[in-house]
Amino acid sequence: AAEFLLLGADTVQVCTGVMVHGYPMVQHLCGGLHSFMLEHGFNSIADFKGASLPYFTTHGDLVARQQAAVAERKAAKVGLANDQNWTGDGFIAEAESMVSNKA
């Protein structure tokens, strides 16, 4: 329930959960929510309702961020840009220059 509240939900539906697990499930849910609130220092649901929204974004934004990160890594890369530049001369140096996870 906390995840939905963090995203701004006003209510959380638990009908199927109650049907499967019985009414004690509601007490368990409330206890878990209370524990979450204590752990994070929240006094009320209003204290954290919607708190995750600033971190929520669209798929398009995530793709753009990934593309920018890849472009930044490629721009910082030293050595051969791609396999077509491979000559075989200085085998070890050329191979090491193409390792993408090298610090």
Solvent accessible surface area in square Angstrom, and as a share of the most:
residue,aa,sasa,rsa
1,A,28,0.21
2,A,13,0.10
3,E,118,0.53
4,F,121,0.50
5,L,9,0.05
6,L,35,0.18
7,L,77,0.38
8,G,24,0.23
9,A,31,0.24
10,D,115,0.60
11,T,106,0.62
12,V,46,0.26
13,Q,170,0.75
14,V,39,0.22
15,C,89,0.53
16,T,92,0.54
17,G,17,0.16
18,V,24,0.14
19,M,148,0.66
20,V,104,0.60
21,H,130,0.58
22,G,27,0.26
23,Y,172,0.65
24,P,92,0.58
25,M,43,0.19
26,V,53,0.31
27,Q,140,0.62
28,H,148,0.66
29,L,48,0.24
30,C,76,0.46
31,G,38,0.36
32,G,41,0.40
33,L,32,0.16
34,H,106,0.47
35,S,65,0.42
36,F,45,0.19
37,M,24,0.11
38,L,121,0.60
39,E,136,0.61
40,H,98,0.44
41,G,59,0.57
42,F,50,0.21
43,N,141,0.72
44,S,47,0.30
45,I,70,0.35
46,A,84,0.65
47,D,76,0.39
48,F,1,0.00
49,K,84,0.36
50,G,16,0.15
51,A,48,0.38
52,S,32,0.21
53,L,91,0.45
54,P,108,0.68
55,Y,187,0.71
56,F,134,0.56
57,T,46,0.27
58,T,91,0.53
59,H,143,0.64
60,G,48,0.47
61,D,48,0.25
62,L,89,0.44
63,V,49,0.28
64,A,55,0.42
65,R,149,0.54
66,Q,121,0.54
67,Q,118,0.52
68,A,63,0.49
69,A,42,0.33
70,V,61,0.35
71,A,59,0.46
72,E,126,0.57
73,R,156,0.57
74,K,143,0.60
75,A,89,0.69
76,A,76,0.59
77,K,79,0.34
78,V,130,0.75
79,G,48,0.46
80,L,31,0.15
81,A,77,0.59
82,N,70,0.36
83,D,103,0.53
84,Q,166,0.74
85,N,72,0.37
86,W,90,0.32
87,T,94,0.55
88,G,33,0.31
89,D,110,0.57
90,G,52,0.50
91,F,130,0.54
92,I,123,0.63
93,A,70,0.54
94,E,25,0.11
95,A,38,0.29
96,E,86,0.38
97,S,26,0.17
98,M,54,0.24
99,V,69,0.40
100,S,106,0.68
101,N,134,0.69
102,K,125,0.53
103,A,147,1.14
